[in-house]
């Protein structure tokens, strides 16, 4: 070992020790150059770590990087040159991995910094890891990383089936409440009386059938994360009680008089247009602003079709009926050309049905539903000459022009490789006009658009 390499490792180790979480500096061949004390404490086995492959070290500790639907962030980082955020699910627990490229004076990627946040199996969630590498999905991952360590209320927006509960679980795992419970409340389909009892609990004799005291979900979430799914469906009469809970941290069980305190991280989600509901006085304005501290819009699957192969692989790994099955190339091509009105939930149903029909190791095109054999998106023509990627989402159906422009701007900004000035020239507008439109898009949707 040269003196220069020894000096570099010593300096890098000292720098990595500034991180309280396990941190490691990797080379392009997956070998460990330097590791901090936290990494050595968690993954050390008494043998030197330097020079060993990171995936071998992880596997020895029970964390697989390429099995069970997990994919290696270093592979994706080397191909894209951008930072990666993934959450791996393993028998030993969940591992949140943030990986960043380190460049030299010539802007060439020479090393990779990897930070890990581990959740043991006792607190790990059974939900599959967040999967995706498209620009719009990386935006979501960046927003989750930014919001999770804070106490800010997160509001997840997006169509049904886009993975809002999965994103809520990711916020929980990366927060200071990760060792506490993750309590999900389905706010839809419950009557007003039942909803109040589920949320706040009730005392014995509070109403007919209340034969014993019941602990509510708010109380159960103490010390963890309370996830209010479909918060737009909360009855108007109960919204004021929820607002009081969020502002004071106290509540009363149904039929009770003593105030009870519960401290939790709040994450909520809805597919409904809350701003419009506020304007129509169907949702309280004060509660809306209390929930909407940090909005994150999850993209529809048709806006991130390049993630379909990764998603399909992850889903197949978790379907018991699909063990040993693989997607034929022709099947995958059809899956990548469909517009998925039901989003990821529909993709899962498609794959589960196809797996039941498959007789061999391959899932073939004929195993897919008939509506996938011919899709409106297939009429959109060849891939755009801008980047050679998938066509613009939405052009295969009639949608409002404002929505189409918003989708196109997100697509163009995420896929164009040049700077903002070059993109403005390609779009035929001034750079100032483009900036104004992107800024309006951020303000209206809460979705991060790089500028």
N, C-alpha and C positions, 0 to 999 in steps of 0.2 A: 504494500500500500504506500503510495507516495505521501510525502509530508503535506502537500497541498490538499489531498483528499482527506487526510486526517484532520487538518485544520477546518476544512469545510464541514465535515461531519460534526466536529465539536461545536462550531458556530451554529449550525442548523439545529442541533440538539438543544442548545441553550435557548434558541429562539422558539422552538416548539414547546419548551417547558412553560412558555407564557400562557399556553392553553390549558384550561383545567380538564377539558375532555380529551380522550385519546386522539393524538395527532401523529401523522407519519408523513415523511417525505419520500416519494416513490420515483423511480426511474421509469423510462418508457417500457422496459422489459419486465415491469411489475416488481422489481427487486427493491428492497427497503434500503434507503440511503441513511435515514436518521429517524428516530422515534422519541417521543417525549416520555416522561415518567409514567403518565397515566396509561399510555399505550403499552408500555412494558409491564405495568402492573396487571393489566387486564389480559394481555395476550402472551406475555412472557412465559416460557417454559424452562427457564434455566439455561437455554442455549442462546448464543448471539443472534439477534434479529437482523443485523445488517447483512445484505446480500441474499437473504431469503425472499421468496416470492410472497407477496402480500396475501394472495388467495389461499396459499398453503397454510399460512399462519392463521387466517380467519377460519379455514375449515377445521384445523386442529382444535380451535376454540368452540366449534359447533355453529359457525356462521358461514353458510354457503353463499358464494357470490354468483353462481351460474346455474343453480338448480331451484326447483320449486317455483319457477316463474321469475326468479331474480335475474337481473342482468348486470354485468360489470360496468360501473360508471366510468372506469378508466378507458375501456374500449370506446365508449361513446364520446368521451372527451378527446381522445386521440383523433377520431374521425371528424369531429365538429370544431375542435379548438376552443370550445366554450365550457364553462363550469357546469357541473352536473349535481343534481339532487335526487336521491332515490331512498326508498325505505325498503329494506330487505326483511322478509318474514322467514323465520327459522324456528326449529324446535327449541333452541336455546333462548329465543326471544326475538325482538325486532331490533334492527340496526339501521338508524338513519345515517346516511353517508353524504357528506358534502365534499366534492372534489373540485379543485381549482388548478388550471394550468399555470405554470411558472415559466416565464419567457426570458431569454437572454437579450443582450443588446441588439441583436439582429431580429428580434420579435419571434424567434423560433422557440417552440415549446420544448423545454429540456427536462423539467421536473414536474411533479404533480403533488400538490398538498391535499391530504385527505384528513377530514375531521369526522369523528364518529360519535354518535349519541346512541347509547344502548339502553333498551328497556327489557328487563328480565321477563321470563315467561309468565310470572305471576301477574304482571301488569301489561303484558303484550296483548294487543287486540287481535282477534282472529281474522279481521278483515284483510283482504289481499293488499299488497303494497301498491302505492301509486305508480303507474307505469306511463311513460311517454317521454319523447325527446323532440317533439315539434316545437317551433318557436312560441306558439300560443300556450302550450303546456309548460314550457320553461318559465314563461311569465307568471303562471299560477304558482309554480314551485317557489319562485323568488319572492312572491308576495307572502306565501305561507311562512317561509323562513324569516321574513322581516317581521311579521305580525306575531308569530308564535311565542317568542320569549317575553313579550309585553303582556299587560293586563287588558289591552284594548278589546272591546267586543267585536267579534268578527261576524260579518254577514255574508253568507255564501249565496250567490245568485246564479241562476242558470236553469236550463230546461230540465224536466224530469229525466232521471237516468244518467246524468252527467257525472255522478260520483261525488255528490255534495257530502254525504255522510263519511265517505272515505277521506275527503279533504278535511272534514272536521276532526276525524281521528288522527290525521297527520298533524294538525294544529296541537291537539292534546299531547301527542307523543313528543313533540318538540318544545313543550311548554314547561314551566316550573311545576305544573300540576300533574306531570306524567306519572308520578307514583301514586296518585289518587285515582278514584273511579272515573270512568267515562260513562255518563248516563245520558242516553238518547231518549227524547220525548217526542212521540209522534203526535203532532198537534192537529192532525186532520182526522175527521170521522168520529170525534168524540162529542157527546152531548155536553152542554154547559156544566151540568152538575157533576157528571163523571170526570170531565176535564179538571175541574177544581179539586176533586178528591184525588185524582192521579198526581196532580202537580204538588199539592200542599199536604195531602194526607187528611185523615179525619180522626176524631175522637170517638170512643165507644158511645153509641147511642145518638150520634149526631144526626142520623136520619134512619129511616126504615131499612133494615138490613145491615146496619153498621154494628155488628156484634162484638167488635174488638177494635182497638186502636190500630190505625194503619199509618205507616211511615210513607210520606210522599216522596216523589222523585227529586224534588228540590233538596230535601233533607238528605237523601241518599247521595247527592252529588257533592256534599260538603267536603272540601279539600281536593276536589277534582274538577272535571269539566262537565257543564250542563249543556247539552246540545238540543236546541229546540228546532226540530225538523218541521218544515211547512208552517212556519210561524205566521204566515199570512192567513191561516185558517183559524187562529185563536178568536173566540167570540169577543165582540166589541166590549161586552160588559165585564169580561175578565182581563182585558188589556190594562185597565187601571191598576188592578191588583198585581199584575206582573211588573208594571212600571214601578210600583212602590217597592216590590221585592228587589228590583235591580238597583234602585236608588238608595235604599236603606240597608239591604242585606238581611232584613227580617221578614217573617211571615207568620201566619197563624194557621193551624190546622182547621179544617171545617168543623165547627162546633167547639173550637178551643178559644181560650181567652189569653193565654200566655204567649208572648212573642217568642219565636225561635229564630236563632241566627244561623245562616248558612253562607259559607264563603266558597265561591266556585268561579271558574273561568267560564265565560259565556260565549258560546258559538251558536248562531242561528242560521237557518237556511230557508229559502222559499223559491218557487218557480213563478210566483205571482208578481205583478208589477206594483210594488208597494207604494211608489210615488203616486201612481194613478189612484190607488185605493185611498191614500191620504187626501188627495184632491177631492175625491168623491165622498169623503168622511166615512169611509168603511174601515179605516185603520187610523189609530191615534197618531197625530203628528209627533207628540212628545216621545211616544214609545218608538216611533220610527227612527228619530234622531238618536235615541239611546242605543238602539240595535245596530245602527249604520255607521259606527265609528270607523271600521276598517272593512269596506266592501271588497269582495273578491268575486269576479264573474268567471264561472267555469265554462269553457267553450263547449259547444255541441260537438259531437263526434264527427259530423260532416266538415267541421272547421279544422280537424286534425287527423285527416285520413291517413297520413303517413305514420301515425302511431298504431294503426290497426294491426300490423304484424306483431308488434310487441304485446299489445293488449290480448290478441287472440292466443298467443303462446302462453301468457300468464293465466288466462281463463282456462285453457285446456289442462294446464298443470293442476288446477284446483277442482276439476270435474272428475269425480270418481268413475263416471261412465266413459271418460275419454283417455284413460290410462293406456299408454302405448300407442296412441293415435297421433298422426301427423297430418298437417294441412298440405294437400297437393298444391303445386305452384299455380295451376289454373283456378283452384278454389280460392287461393289467397288473392289472386287478381280480381275475382268477382267481389270478394269481401272489401277490397280497397276501392271499388268503384260504386259502392252503394251509399245512399245518403243518410241512413239510420235515423228515421224520425223518432225511434225509441232510444237512441243513443247507446251507451255501453250496456244497459240492461237488455236491449234488443239483441246486441251482438252476443251476449252470453246465452240468451235463449236460442239463437240461431245455431251456435256451436253445440249446445247440449242436444238439440234435436238432431243435428247432423251426426253427432257421435253415436246416438242410438241407432241410426240408420246404417252406419258404416260396418261392413263385414270384415274388412281387411285392416291393415295398419294405416291406410290412407283415407282421409276425408275428401271425397271427390265432388266436383261441381253438382252432380245429380243428387247429392245428399242435401244440398241447400234448398230453401224454399223457392217456389217458382218465381216470386217477385224479385229475387236476386239474379235470376237468369237474364233479366232485362230491366235496367234501371234508367230513370230520367237522366242521371248523370252521364250515362254512356252516350247520350245525344249531344253532349257538350263539346264534342270534337277532341282533337289531340291536346296533349298537355301544352300549357302556355309557353311561348318562346322566351318569356321573361326568365324563367329558371328551369324549364323542363319538368316542373312538378305537376301535381294534380290541378284540374281546372278550378276556377273560382267557385266557392261554395254558393249555392242558392240560385245559379243560373238555370237550373233544370226545373224551376217552379216559379209561379207568380208570387212575388213578395213585394211589399212597399219599397219604393225607390230609396227612401232614407235608410231602411234596413240593409238594402243591397249595397249602398255606398259604404255603410259602416263595416259590413263584412268584407267588402273589397279593400278598404283601407287597412284593416287588420291583416288580410292576406298579403297585400302588396308590401306592407312594412315588414312583415315577418319573413317574406321570401326574397326580397330584393337585397342583393349583397352589397350594394354601394352605399354612399352617404345620402343624407336627406336632400341635398341639392340635386344629386343625380336622379333620385326618385321623383322629385318635383318636375324635373325636365321630362322624364318619361310619362308622367301623368298629364303634362301640358298645363301645369299651374305654377304660380310663383312659390318660392320656398316659404314665404310668409303665409300664403293661403294654406299650404300643406300643414304648416305648424299649427295654424288656427284650427283646422279640421281635426288633426290628431289630438289637440288639447280638448276640443269639444267632445271627442270620443271618450277620452279619459273621464271627463266630468260627468257625462251622461250614463256611462256604464260602470265606472269604477274599475275598468279593465286596464291593466298596464299596457301602454303602447309605447315602445321605445322611440325616442325622438333624438 
